Amino acid sequence: MNKQPINMNNEEAEISFKNIFSSLKNNFRYILRKWWILLLSIIIGGVFGYLVSVMYGVSYSSNCAFTVQGQSASSSLLNSALSLASTLGISGKPGSGSYDNTFFANLIKSRRIIKESLLKEEVIDGKKRLLANHYINFFKLNEKWEGDKRLNRFNFKNNSFNKLTRLEDSVLSLVYNMILDNNFIVTASTDAPFNNAKFVSPNLNFSKTMMKNLIENTNSYYMTEMYYMNNKSLLIAERRVDSLANAIKQLDGYVAKLKDNTNNVVKQSGFLELNDAIRNQGLLNIQYSSAVSNFELAKVTLMTATPVLEIIDDPLFSTEVILIDPLGAIIVGAIVLFILTILFLIVLKIIKSSIEKEIEIEKAATNSST
């Protein structure tokens, strides 16, 4: 009783396999009959790939790896300054001294750093211009702005933020966004103490110069920020030390006056105010001595342990050429369009067959009804 269903299943499987094989065979023959379309797709794909390689052209990637030499020194310096401030009764924020890889990765991509770099004047290919104007020239932005009367033949004329016109500021912000989207990549490593930055442009010297300026501006801002923060703490501490010194001088005079007055008094109660003043004098001297010691230590630490931004891979010697091989582009373009054409022909045949079947079914239905 069970053999009959098994035989029927085998027959259905054989029929299904034959149908699949027959369908593949028919599709293969159909595609071969369209050989001229396939040949045309190969030619068009190759031409398209070649045009892409020509349009993309040659790009230059200026790479730079940098780190902070003595990040532990930076922490000790900040802790020293905060400890000094705490000793002298000055409040501080411990979290404000976080200078890690993420900080520098965000700093070098900030508006201030990139815009300041763009407003620097540099000689590239024998022409001295602002880097922002070099960017407009190399990326042919004026050609894209031809339809806009305000931006027709636009060039930056001012090299200072304070002197920028509203239009210049808007265009500079536009260039900044374009750089972040298309030209500048920064990666911060959590495992290694290095940051990697890459600037890509169609001009070798522009890539090198822009990357160099970005690093220099980052380093300059970082050092200025470090010195400003610690010098500010030191100035406050210095004023505090001077204030303690003045208080000691006043208390010394007061103690001397009490001694003179007490020596002429027979009662012992006259010594109570004197002893209290002497005790305050001793405490004030201890506080002053500690403040001076910490102040001098902080000054030495600031002079000897200030960390610097160290360049590992200089952009002047680590620039790479990014080039699309024309032959490779032709081959890839031809193969991709060839495969897409085959898929298109198969889908077209399936749609055509389904339409023909529906027409036959409708004809059969109309014939049976008549």
Secondary structure as GFF3:
##gff-version 3
##sequence-region A 1 370
A	DSSP	alpha_helix	3	33	.	.	.	ID=ss1
A	DSSP	alpha_helix	35	56	.	.	.	ID=ss2
A	DSSP	beta_strand	58	69	.	.	.	ID=ss3
A	DSSP	alpha_helix	71	87	.	.	.	ID=ss4
A	DSSP	three_ten_helix	94	97	.	.	.	ID=ss5
A	DSSP	alpha_helix	101	108	.	.	.	ID=ss6
A	DSSP	alpha_helix	111	118	.	.	.	ID=ss7
A	DSSP	beta_strand	121	124	.	.	.	ID=ss8
A	DSSP	beta_strand	127	130	.	.	.	ID=ss9
A	DSSP	alpha_helix	131	138	.	.	.	ID=ss10
A	DSSP	alpha_helix	141	144	.	.	.	ID=ss11
A	DSSP	three_ten_helix	161	163	.	.	.	ID=ss12
A	DSSP	alpha_helix	166	178	.	.	.	ID=ss13
A	DSSP	pi_helix	179	183	.	.	.	ID=ss14
A	DSSP	beta_strand	184	188	.	.	.	ID=ss15
A	DSSP	beta_strand	195	201	.	.	.	ID=ss16
A	DSSP	alpha_helix	204	262	.	.	.	ID=ss17
A	DSSP	alpha_helix	270	304	.	.	.	ID=ss18
A	DSSP	beta_strand	308	313	.	.	.	ID=ss19
A	DSSP	beta_strand	319	323	.	.	.	ID=ss20
A	DSSP	alpha_helix	326	369	.	.	.	ID=ss21
###
